[in-house]
Amino acid sequence: MKKATAAATAACLLATMAAHTAHTVHAASVTVGPGPGLPLPASVNLDFTIGIERFIFFRIGDGALPTPGGTRSTASFVLTPSIPGGPTTPAAGNNTHLNWSGAAPTFSVASSGNVLPVEVRSNAGTVSLYATVSAPLASGPNTLPMSVIAVSSSDPLLPAPAIPASGSGTPVTVPPTDITGLVTLRTAMWTFSYVNSASRTAGNYLGTVAFTASSP
C-alpha cells in the first residue's frame, strides 16, 4: 500500500500588508486690505497628498480577510493495489495465496482534504502565482517527484500553478477584477489529485509545496 501526503502551504499564505493612508496638507495665507464700499475677497489654496500602500492577501485553506488562518492544510492520497487475474485486492499477512496473472498491479486512489478554498485580494494590479517544492515527497530513503500531484481550479481567472517535480514552477497570472486594472478580488476551489500510475516503493510519503503570490 502506498500513501502520499502533500501539504499545500502558501508561502505567502499568507502574505498580508495592511493598507494605510498618509495625509499631507499644505495651506497658504493671504491678507486683503480695506476698500471703500467694496467686498473684500480673500482666498487661499489647500493642497492634499494621500499615499495608499500596496497589499496582497493570499490564502489556501482556512482564514478570511483580514486575519490569515493558522492551520496548515494537508491533502492526503491512499493508493490501494489490485492484482490482475482477479482482480483481487491483496490481503495483508504472510504466505497468503492469491491468483495473479503476472501483469503489473493497478492502483485505486482515495483522496482526503484535497479540495481547498483559495482567495486572492490585492490593490496592486495583476497578481502572479507560482509553486515551489519546499520538501520533496519522501519515505525514508525513497522519494517521489512532487509532480505526481496535479492541481486544478474551479475558476480559470484564478488558475492553479502547476506543481513542479522540484524547485519552483512556472507562474500563472490572476487578472484584476475592476475597470481600473488595479483591484483584484477572486476566490476559487483548488482540487489536488494524484495523477501518476508508475509503480512505486510502498511507504508513507510526506512533502510540502509552498505557493507564492506576488505583484510587480
C-alpha positions as CSV (number, residue, x, y, z in Angstrom):
1,M,0.0,0.0,0.0
2,K,1.2,3.5,-0.8
3,K,0.3,6.7,0.9
4,A,1.3,10.0,-0.5
5,T,0.7,13.2,1.6
6,A,1.2,16.7,0.3
7,A,0.8,19.7,2.5
8,A,-0.2,22.7,0.4
9,T,1.1,25.8,2.2
10,A,1.1,29.2,0.8
11,A,4.5,30.6,1.3
12,C,2.6,33.9,1.1
13,L,-0.4,32.1,2.9
14,L,-0.4,34.5,4.0
15,A,1.5,37.4,2.7
16,T,-0.7,40.4,4.0
17,M,0.2,44.1,4.2
18,A,-2.4,46.3,5.8
19,A,-3.1,49.3,3.6
20,H,-2.9,52.6,5.2
21,T,-3.2,56.2,4.2
22,A,-0.9,59.1,4.9
23,H,-2.2,62.6,4.6
24,T,-0.2,65.7,4.0
25,V,-1.8,69.2,3.9
26,H,-0.3,72.4,2.7
27,A,-2.1,75.7,3.1
28,A,-1.3,79.3,2.0
29,S,-2.3,82.6,3.6
30,V,-3.4,86.0,2.3
31,T,-4.3,89.4,3.7
32,V,-6.7,91.8,1.9
33,G,-6.8,95.4,2.9
34,P,-9.9,97.5,3.4
35,G,-11.6,99.0,0.3
36,P,-14.1,101.8,0.0
37,G,-17.6,100.1,-0.1
38,L,-16.2,97.1,-1.9
39,P,-16.4,93.4,-0.9
40,L,-13.2,92.0,0.4
41,P,-12.4,88.7,-1.3
42,A,-9.7,86.5,0.3
43,S,-8.8,83.0,-1.0
44,V,-6.1,80.5,-0.1
45,N,-5.0,77.2,-1.7
46,L,-5.1,74.0,0.3
47,D,-3.1,71.1,-1.2
48,F,-3.8,67.4,-0.2
49,T,-1.5,64.4,-0.7
50,I,-2.8,60.9,0.0
51,G,-0.5,57.9,-0.1
52,I,-2.0,54.4,-0.3
53,E,0.4,51.4,0.0
54,R,0.0,48.2,-2.0
55,F,-1.0,44.9,-0.4
56,I,-1.6,41.3,-1.2
57,F,-3.8,38.9,0.8
58,F,-3.4,35.2,-0.3
59,R,-4.8,32.1,1.4
60,I,-5.2,28.4,0.7
61,G,-7.5,26.7,3.2
62,D,-8.8,28.3,6.3
63,G,-8.6,32.1,7.1
64,A,-10.5,35.1,6.0
65,L,-9.5,38.7,5.4
66,P,-8.1,40.4,7.4
67,T,-6.9,37.5,9.6
68,P,-5.0,34.7,7.9
69,G,-5.7,31.2,9.1
70,G,-3.1,29.5,11.3
71,T,-3.7,25.9,10.3
72,R,-1.6,24.3,7.6
73,S,-3.8,22.4,5.1
74,T,-3.0,18.8,4.3
75,A,-4.1,16.8,1.2
76,S,-3.8,13.0,1.5
77,F,-3.9,10.2,-1.0
78,V,-4.0,6.5,-0.3
79,L,-3.2,4.1,-3.1
80,T,-4.6,0.6,-2.9
81,P,-3.2,-2.1,-5.3
82,S,-5.3,-4.5,-7.3
83,I,-3.7,-7.7,-8.7
84,P,-4.6,-8.6,-12.3
85,G,-6.1,-12.0,-12.8
86,G,-9.0,-11.4,-10.4
87,P,-8.8,-8.6,-10.0
88,T,-8.1,-9.1,-6.3
89,T,-7.1,-6.8,-3.6
90,P,-4.1,-8.4,-1.9
91,A,-4.6,-9.4,1.7
92,A,-2.2,-8.4,4.5
93,G,-0.1,-11.2,6.0
94,N,2.5,-13.8,5.1
95,N,2.0,-16.9,2.9
96,T,-1.3,-15.6,1.6
97,H,-2.2,-17.3,-1.7
98,L,-3.9,-15.3,-4.5
99,N,-4.5,-15.7,-8.2
100,W,-2.2,-13.4,-10.2
101,S,-1.7,-13.2,-13.9
102,G,1.8,-11.7,-13.5
103,A,0.8,-8.4,-15.0
104,A,1.6,-5.2,-13.1
105,P,-1.0,-4.3,-10.5
106,T,-3.2,-1.2,-10.8
107,F,-3.9,1.3,-8.0
108,S,-7.1,3.0,-6.9
109,V,-6.7,6.4,-5.2
110,A,-8.7,7.6,-2.2
111,S,-8.3,11.3,-1.6
112,S,-8.9,13.3,1.6
113,G,-8.7,17.1,2.2
114,N,-7.7,17.7,-1.4
115,V,-10.3,20.3,-2.3
116,L,-9.4,23.7,-0.7
117,P,-10.8,27.3,-0.9
118,V,-8.4,29.8,-2.4
119,E,-8.6,33.6,-2.2
120,V,-6.5,36.4,-3.7
121,R,-7.1,40.1,-2.8
122,S,-4.8,43.0,-3.9
123,N,-4.8,46.6,-4.9
124,A,-1.6,46.3,-6.9
125,G,-2.9,45.1,-10.3
126,T,-2.2,41.7,-11.8
127,V,-1.1,39.0,-9.3
128,S,1.4,36.2,-10.1
129,L,1.2,32.8,-8.5
130,Y,3.8,30.0,-8.6
131,A,4.5,26.8,-6.7
132,T,7.8,25.8,-5.0
133,V,8.7,22.4,-3.6
134,S,9.8,23.1,0.0
135,A,10.3,19.4,0.9
136,P,10.2,16.5,-1.5
137,L,7.8,13.6,-1.1
138,A,9.9,11.2,0.9
139,S,9.5,7.9,2.8
140,G,12.8,7.1,4.4
141,P,15.4,6.9,1.6
142,N,12.7,6.7,-1.1
143,T,11.4,9.8,-2.9
144,L,8.7,10.7,-5.4
145,P,8.7,13.7,-7.8
146,M,6.3,16.3,-6.5
147,S,4.8,16.5,-10.0
148,V,2.8,13.3,-9.2
149,I,0.4,15.8,-7.6
150,A,-1.7,17.8,-10.0
151,V,-3.9,20.8,-9.2
152,S,-6.9,22.3,-11.0
153,S,-9.0,25.4,-10.3
154,S,-12.8,25.9,-10.4
155,D,-12.2,29.4,-11.9
156,P,-10.0,29.9,-14.9
157,L,-9.4,33.5,-13.8
158,L,-7.8,32.2,-10.6
159,P,-5.7,29.5,-12.1
160,A,-3.7,27.0,-10.1
161,P,0.0,26.9,-11.0
162,A,1.5,23.5,-11.9
163,I,3.4,21.8,-9.2
164,P,7.0,21.1,-10.4
165,A,9.0,17.9,-9.8
166,S,11.3,20.0,-7.7
167,G,12.3,23.6,-7.3
168,S,10.0,26.4,-8.5
169,G,7.4,26.1,-11.2
170,T,6.1,28.3,-14.0
171,P,4.0,31.2,-12.7
172,V,0.4,31.9,-13.7
173,T,-1.4,35.3,-13.6
174,V,-4.6,36.4,-11.8
175,P,-6.1,39.4,-13.6
176,P,-7.7,42.4,-11.8
177,T,-11.4,42.5,-11.3
178,D,-12.2,46.2,-11.6
179,I,-12.1,48.5,-14.6
180,T,-9.1,50.4,-13.3
181,G,-6.9,47.3,-13.6
182,L,-5.7,47.7,-10.0
183,V,-8.0,45.9,-7.7
184,T,-8.1,42.1,-7.6
185,L,-10.7,40.1,-5.6
186,R,-11.0,36.5,-6.7
187,T,-12.0,33.2,-5.0
188,A,-11.9,29.6,-6.3
189,M,-11.7,26.0,-5.2
190,W,-8.5,24.2,-6.0
191,T,-8.6,20.4,-6.3
192,F,-5.4,18.4,-5.8
193,S,-5.0,14.9,-7.4
194,Y,-2.5,12.0,-7.5
195,V,-2.0,11.5,-11.2
196,N,0.9,9.1,-11.6
197,S,0.4,5.4,-12.4
198,A,4.1,4.3,-12.2
199,S,4.9,1.6,-9.7
200,R,6.4,2.9,-6.5
201,T,8.0,1.6,-3.4
202,A,5.5,1.2,-0.6
203,G,5.7,3.8,2.2
204,N,4.1,6.9,3.7
205,Y,5.4,9.8,1.6
206,L,5.4,13.3,3.1
207,G,6.2,16.5,1.2
208,T,5.4,20.2,1.2
209,V,4.6,22.7,-1.5
210,A,4.7,26.5,-1.0
211,F,2.5,28.7,-3.2
212,T,3.6,32.3,-3.6
213,A,1.6,35.4,-4.7
214,S,3.5,38.5,-5.9
215,S,2.8,41.7,-7.9
216,P,5.2,43.8,-9.9
